[in-house]
Amino acid sequence: MKKIFLTIATIGLLGTSVYAADGGKKTEKTATVSYAVQNDFEGNFSDAKDVTWTITSNTQKATFLSNGVKKTAFYNMNGEYLGLTQDVAYSTIDEKAKKEIASQYAGYDVNEVIKLETNGANTNFAETVYFVDLKSSAAEVLVRVNQSNDVFFFQKVK
């Protein structure tokens, strides 16, 4: 379910599809990973371990470990950095947003929370947003929490 949630969030945010190519921190440069992205990634995430690249027609994505935390960095095909995602605990969400979620989504349980940090210039989202996967016995939804701790319906998962 975690993979499905991450995939849905990624698709909704960046319009990606999956085509995997594997590698490591110092991945061999191939025709699919641009030189500019490879260099930018290595400069910005020098502590990255176990790097795996996924290339689509729209994005270049690096999934990696940083200080023991799994993260994913996204770049467009022009080599511009789009954002970084990672799983976080529900306790990371502000109390105001938690109260709104509890009120609007009574009967739902929190399944997973993903933090998205963007550069702001290439997306419609603020620099840091959270996506909270909520499940009930009848449905599963994804909500977005912005920097002002406002909660918005993002999409129905099932």
C-alpha positions as CSV (number, residue, x, y, z in Angstrom):
1,M,0.0,0.0,0.0
2,K,2.9,2.3,0.8
3,K,4.2,1.9,-2.8
4,I,0.7,2.7,-4.2
5,F,0.4,5.8,-2.0
6,L,3.8,7.1,-3.0
7,T,3.1,6.4,-6.7
8,I,-0.3,8.2,-6.6
9,A,1.2,11.2,-4.9
10,T,4.0,11.3,-7.4
11,I,1.7,11.0,-10.3
12,G,-0.6,13.7,-9.0
13,L,2.2,16.1,-8.3
14,L,4.7,15.5,-11.1
15,G,2.8,13.5,-13.7
16,T,5.2,10.7,-13.7
17,S,5.1,7.1,-14.8
18,V,7.5,4.4,-13.9
19,Y,10.5,3.1,-15.9
20,A,13.2,1.8,-13.7
21,A,17.0,1.9,-14.1
22,D,19.2,0.9,-11.3
23,G,22.4,2.3,-10.0
24,G,24.3,3.5,-7.0
25,K,25.7,6.8,-5.6
26,K,28.1,7.1,-8.5
27,T,25.7,5.7,-11.1
28,E,27.3,5.2,-14.5
29,K,26.2,8.0,-16.8
30,T,23.8,6.7,-19.3
31,A,21.7,8.2,-22.1
32,T,18.7,8.3,-19.8
33,V,20.1,10.2,-16.8
34,S,21.3,13.7,-17.9
35,Y,24.8,14.8,-17.0
36,A,23.4,18.0,-15.5
37,V,21.0,16.1,-13.2
38,Q,23.7,13.6,-12.2
39,N,26.0,16.4,-11.2
40,D,23.4,18.5,-9.4
41,F,22.2,15.5,-7.5
42,E,25.7,14.5,-6.4
43,G,26.4,18.1,-5.3
44,N,23.1,18.5,-3.4
45,F,22.9,15.0,-1.9
46,S,26.5,14.1,-1.4
47,D,25.6,11.8,1.5
48,A,23.2,9.7,-0.6
49,K,23.5,5.9,-0.5
50,D,21.9,3.2,-2.6
51,V,20.7,5.5,-5.3
52,T,18.3,4.2,-7.9
53,W,17.3,6.2,-10.9
54,T,13.9,6.1,-12.6
55,I,13.4,7.9,-15.9
56,T,10.1,8.9,-17.6
57,S,9.3,11.1,-20.5
58,N,8.8,14.0,-18.0
59,T,11.1,13.4,-15.0
60,Q,14.3,12.0,-13.7
61,K,13.9,10.6,-10.2
62,A,16.5,9.4,-7.8
63,T,15.4,7.3,-4.8
64,F,18.1,7.0,-2.1
65,L,19.0,6.8,1.6
66,S,20.3,9.8,3.4
67,N,21.2,9.4,7.1
68,G,19.1,6.2,7.1
69,V,16.0,8.0,5.7
70,K,14.6,7.0,2.3
71,K,14.1,10.0,0.1
72,T,13.2,10.7,-3.5
73,A,14.5,13.7,-5.5
74,F,12.7,14.8,-8.7
75,Y,14.2,16.7,-11.7
76,N,12.5,17.7,-15.0
77,M,14.0,16.7,-18.3
78,N,15.7,20.1,-18.6
79,G,17.7,19.2,-15.5
80,E,15.8,21.5,-13.1
81,Y,15.3,20.3,-9.5
82,L,11.6,19.9,-8.8
83,G,11.4,18.6,-5.2
84,L,12.2,16.0,-2.6
85,T,9.8,13.5,-0.8
86,Q,10.2,11.4,2.3
87,D,7.9,9.5,4.7
88,V,7.4,11.3,8.0
89,A,5.5,10.5,11.2
90,Y,1.9,11.9,11.6
91,S,3.2,13.7,14.7
92,T,5.0,16.0,12.2
93,I,1.7,17.5,11.2
94,D,0.6,20.6,13.2
95,E,-2.2,20.2,15.8
96,K,-4.5,22.6,13.8
97,A,-4.3,20.4,10.8
98,K,-4.8,17.2,12.8
99,K,-8.0,18.7,14.4
100,E,-9.3,19.6,10.9
101,I,-8.5,16.1,9.6
102,A,-10.2,14.5,12.6
103,S,-13.3,16.7,12.1
104,Q,-13.6,16.3,8.3
105,Y,-12.5,12.6,8.1
106,A,-14.1,11.1,11.2
107,G,-13.9,7.3,11.0
108,Y,-10.7,7.4,8.9
109,D,-7.3,6.2,10.2
110,V,-4.0,7.7,9.2
111,N,-2.1,5.3,7.0
112,E,1.0,7.2,5.8
113,V,2.3,10.8,5.6
114,I,4.7,12.0,2.9
115,K,6.5,15.3,3.1
116,L,7.1,17.1,-0.2
117,E,9.6,19.9,-0.3
118,T,9.6,21.8,-3.6
119,N,11.6,24.6,-5.0
120,G,8.3,26.5,-5.4
121,A,9.1,27.8,-8.9
122,N,8.0,24.8,-10.9
123,T,5.0,23.6,-9.0
124,N,1.6,24.8,-7.8
125,F,2.4,23.9,-4.2
126,A,4.1,25.9,-1.4
127,E,7.6,25.0,-0.6
128,T,6.7,22.3,2.0
129,V,3.4,20.3,1.9
130,Y,2.3,17.1,3.5
131,F,0.2,14.4,1.9
132,V,-1.8,12.3,4.4
133,D,-3.2,8.9,3.3
134,L,-6.5,8.2,5.2
135,K,-8.3,4.9,5.3
136,S,-11.7,3.8,6.4
137,S,-13.4,0.5,6.0
138,A,-15.1,1.8,2.9
139,A,-12.7,4.3,1.3
140,E,-9.2,5.6,1.1
141,V,-8.4,9.3,0.4
142,L,-5.3,11.5,0.1
143,V,-5.4,15.0,1.7
144,R,-2.9,17.8,1.3
145,V,-1.7,20.0,4.3
146,N,-0.1,23.3,3.3
147,Q,2.3,25.5,5.2
148,S,-0.6,27.3,6.8
149,N,-1.9,23.9,8.1
150,D,-5.0,24.1,6.0
151,V,-6.3,20.7,4.9
152,F,-7.5,20.1,1.3
153,F,-8.9,17.0,-0.4
154,F,-6.3,15.8,-2.9
155,Q,-7.7,12.6,-4.5
156,K,-9.6,9.4,-3.8
157,V,-7.3,6.4,-3.7
158,K,-10.0,3.7,-3.6
